[in-house]
């Protein structure tokens, strides 16, 4: 659970395409965009903000998004691979996290580790 997260990105267009694709199966949309930024979340409630980074590249972060079911986790991973993400762990159970933890992991175009999880 979080109020909002901001990520610095090197290519705002590529990052926007990636997050539009991977967040759609989870029910999130592009809510706001402008010169140098884009905001995603439930309609009208952006919680993930992308900001064009004009300085040095920041170290990667980890973000986990809640998914409604296993199919949404699978779609998150599939859409991410089609949209410029790299595989960091396909959809499946993660029993070492908890008995009901089901997740998929991607590396976004800026090196951030993004996850969709259904518990």
BELCORLIN-V226164 format. One record per backbone hydrogen bond with DSSP energy under -1.0 kcal/mol. CO is the residue of the C=O (numbers start at 1). NH is the residue of the N-H. Records with the same first field share a line. If there is no record, write none. Layout:
CO=NH + NH
//
This chain:
5=49
7=51
9=53
11=15
12=16
13=17
14=18
15=19
16=20
17=21
18=22
19=23
20=24
23=28
24=27
29=41
32=39
34=37
36=52
37=34
38=50
39=31 + 32
40=47 + 48
41=29
42=45
47=5
48=40
49=7
50=38
51=9
61=113
63=115
65=117
69=73
70=74
71=75
72=76
73=77
74=78
75=79
76=80
77=81
78=82
79=83
80=85
86=107
89=105
92=103
94=97 + 98
98=101
101=94
102=118
103=92
104=116
105=88
106=114
107=86
108=111
112=108
113=63
114=106
115=65
116=104
117=67
118=102
//
